[in-house]
Amino acid sequence: MKSKKFNLNRRKFIKDGIKGAAGALLIPEILNNNLYSRDFKKKNKYVYRTLGRTGIKLPVISIGGPENPTLIETALDRGILHINTSPEYRNGNQEIMIGKTLKDRPRDSFVIATGFAMWRRPQNQIRNYTKENIIESFKASLKRLNLDFVDIYYLSGVSGRSTVLHSPFMEAMESLKKGGQARFIGLTAHQNEPEVLLASIESKIYDVVLTAYNFRKIYREEIKSAIAAAAKEGVGIVAMKTQAGVYWDQKTKEMINMKAALKWVLQDENVHTAVPEFASIEELNAGISVMENLELTPEEKKDLRLEGRPSQSGLFCQHCQMCNSQCIGDFDIPTLMRSYMYKYGYNNPLKAKQAIQHIDSSEIICADCSFCSVQCRMGFDVKERVLDIIRLQDTPDTLLV
């Protein structure tokens, strides 16, 4: 943590591989029974859940988007097994760092996930991507990670049923699984989560869904219901965005109770694990303390202000898309709002810049509008935030680290 604030996530809360399809099929049992996992379970009181039909048993806390190799090593030494990354994080350099960090560890002692990231690509261009694009991206990730296979490969940033069921995407993902290079395949959803979760059932091919889910989601009960339906059909559920923007207020003065926010998600037994990010060993220790006891205390329930409608304001964008329909421009406002959260809530301006790298700044007309027509349901000053965050595109990465 930085300073005395309890900043458990800003989203931050917080080649020995077995080759070929036949070998890949053996790994769930190996992982669940290897000496490392079995001995560690005897020494801790962590809550473990099985990731749907994958059969993989994981602690309820995993680690997402790690940027520090020492922190990764410490997390694995402390019993965390699952690491989630993406080729979009640090433009592939995070995958390279993770590969180097894991190279001397037994392949059956960790579970790694990455994916083909569409969430930073214009939605109207998604259908232009082909089976070959996905396979090429997958091979590049595998090379950067220096692995023979990944445990979970996601089609990332899916926003609706039609994308989930798009034949070229399904064929690509199935081919990776059948070839043994991806043990299991999945989807990630930052928006329209219920629709994506239910479509995962309809597809009959996806093993895991990584979904945004937190106590501040206006339609949190719909997500909860869809999660239950997917879990019932054997889909593994991994939660992200669990910390709901970190702050209650837009000026980032009043911090959410981070432990309570994570407990709220994990109280749902259909959520098998969560992937908060940890920025320090102190944050990691706080996360580990959560998976030793998931019970929300009366004070923590009070801290989350759970009575009535989920509160608004703060930094967490609902990705409801209402802003896009109100704006006379044609640019990705929700991603700009998420970038704003990364910069000010997570204190990670580099990640904020990477989130908007696909946006053409010349299409942003906010500076020319005398009055912004967008009425954000969360109360955001959309024009102010867009103009603030788009400037990161012209800022050198070296000044953002």
HELIX and SHEET records of a PDB file:
HELIX    1   1 GLY A   20  ASN A   33  1                                  14    
HELIX    2   2 LEU A   35  LYS A   43  1                                   9    
HELIX    3   3 GLY A   52  THR A   54  5                                   3    
HELIX    4   4 PRO A   69  ASP A   77  1                                   9    
HELIX    5   5 TYR A   89  GLY A   92  5                                   4    
HELIX    6   6 ASN A   93  LEU A  102  1                                  10    
HELIX    7   7 ARG A  107  SER A  109  5                                   3    
HELIX    8   8 GLN A  123  ASN A  128  5                                   6    
HELIX    9   9 LYS A  131  LEU A  145  1                                  15    
HELIX   10  10 ARG A  161  VAL A  164  1                                   4    
HELIX   11  11 SER A  167  LYS A  178  1                                  12    
HELIX   12  12 GLU A  193  SER A  203  1                                  11    
HELIX   13  13 ARG A  220  LYS A  232  1                                  13    
HELIX   14  14 MET A  258  LEU A  266  1                                   9    
HELIX   15  15 ILE A  281  VAL A  290  1                                  10    
HELIX   16  16 PRO A  298  LEU A  304  1                                   7    
HELIX   17  17 MET A  322  GLN A  326  1                                   5    
HELIX   18  18 ILE A  333  TYR A  344  1                                  12    
HELIX   19  19 PRO A  349  ALA A  355  1                                   7    
HELIX   20  20 SER A  361  GLU A  363  5                                   3    
HELIX   21  21 CYS A  366  ASP A  368  5                                   3    
HELIX   22  22 VAL A  382  ILE A  390  1                                   9    
HELIX   23  23 ARG A  391  ASP A  394  5                                   4    
HELIX   24  24 ASP A  397  LEU A  399  5                                   3    
SHEET    1   A 2 TYR A  48  THR A  50  0                                        
SHEET    2   A 2 LYS A  57  PRO A  59 -1                                        
SHEET    1   B 8 ILE A  63  GLY A  64  0                                        
SHEET    2   B 8 HIS A  82  ASN A  84  1                                        
SHEET    3   B 8 VAL A 111  ALA A 117  1                                        
SHEET    4   B 8 VAL A 150  SER A 156  1                                        
SHEET    5   B 8 ALA A 182  ALA A 189  1                                        
SHEET    6   B 8 VAL A 208  ALA A 212  1                                        
SHEET    7   B 8 GLY A 236  MET A 240  1                                        
SHEET    8   B 8 THR A 273  ALA A 274  1                                        
END                                                                             
